[in-house]
Amino acid sequence: MIYTLYHKAKPVLNFKIEEDEIVDVLNIINQKHLPVGVFKDYERGVSQKQQFRAWWRSRAIPASRQNLMEALETLGNISTEQLVTKSFGLSLSDQYWAKPFDSDLNWKDINFFENDFSDDVGKALFGTLDVQDISSLSLISPDNTSDGWLKKKWIIDDGKRVLLKGGSGEGQQEPFNEVLASAICKRLNIPHVEYSIAEHEGRYYSACMDFITTETELISAWHIRNVLKKENNVSEYQHLLNCCEKLGMKNIAEIEKQLCQMFVVDSIVANSDRHFNNFGFIRNADTLEWIGLAPVFDTGTSMFHDVALTSLRQGFADLSYKIKAKPFAKTHHEQIKKLPCAKYCKDLPLENLSDIDRTFKNILDGNELILPEKKDILCTILKDRVRETEKLIKSPELVHKRFHKNSEWER
């Protein structure tokens, strides 16, 4: 079957699908509105079909998603690629979709920003779908194009699009970390997505409203960095900035400032998963004008969420220092030093975080699955990380043998 990729109401290209696989890109209609970073001229020997197929597959639910195989079986042994096609590739993150060539569908009547959608896929992903008749299921859902490994689904609450995302392990700590990051950003006047806690059937979820509208879209840093070929003598950080300039983003200094602020927050909360798909840039989908860096979001994989109490209790010296960082350095200490954080974050009102440990304790007290002792240790570590991150910003030339040397929680 032949499909036309649309950007809202603008046709972009025609492609062909056979047996749920893209087999050809037939022709490009609108070069300006092509997805960012999809067709890379510098990739020799890689066809447009292969490049477009990779982009289309990237819209599907990743194989690492919790409960995915059970959900797909419940939905009739369907594949994630089939789910994307059956919902026309529609998303709540951008404005791209695929229209069957002989269809009379239009963007106004089908997009998820303005129209209702089914919660069958979301229920299946959460393990709560009661299937009486598979033929009665509707697969038209933005959950078909949601990324990430944690359990998540979109709902409509009082007309607003809200994303619910779960936690992992016995403590289900990730949703509470999202609320902590929101509180830190709010006190530091850093643009961010506001998170709250939702509880359902004994499980905790973070809840946040969609920060993309009918006029805007989120382009991941991964796609931005694919605009140019990275030269060996250029750092990943500078390469990203070069790609931003290539795309016509004007206020690079402001972008640098917001990037540095985000990585300072990551350092404070020990975020271990700020990869290139966990931050991005917003543009106007109609004019293609770049608005800037997206607000800070997706900070749940932090605060030692997967570290056992016995390990925290031991308080060995290198635990906090060795927590992994992404994407520009292996540790937060190195990342703060490599980036111009001293320049752009020197005026952050870090004094506003003087009691953030107590705030975190109040947040964690809403989670009955985490032991009180672990809550106390995590709050002490957080207070220490605020102090050490501030030192790194003000004195980046200092080489710390350990991020938490002589810290309170080690004594």
Buried (B, 14 or more C-beta within 10 A) or exposed (E): EEBBBBBBEBEBBBBBBEEEEBEBBBEBBEEEBBBBBBBEEEEEEEEBBEBBBEBBBBBBBBEEBBBBEEBBEBBEEBEBBBBBBBBBBBBBBBBBBBBBEEEEEEBEEBBBBEEEBBBBBBBBBBBEBEEEEEEEBEBBBBBBBBBBBBBBBBBEEEEEBBBBBBBBEEBBBBBBBBBBBBBBBEBBEBBBBBBBBBEEEEBBBBBBBBBBEBBBBBBBBBBBBBBBEBEEEBBEBEBBBBBBEEBEBEEEEEBBBBBBBBBBBBBBBBBBBBBBBBBBBBBEBBEBEBEBBBBBBBBBBBBBBEBEBEEBEEBEBEBBBEBBBBBBBEBBBEBBBBBBBBEBBEEBEBEEBEEBBEBBBEBBEEBEEBEEEBBBBBBBBBBBBBBBBBBBBEEBEEEBEBBBEEBEBBE
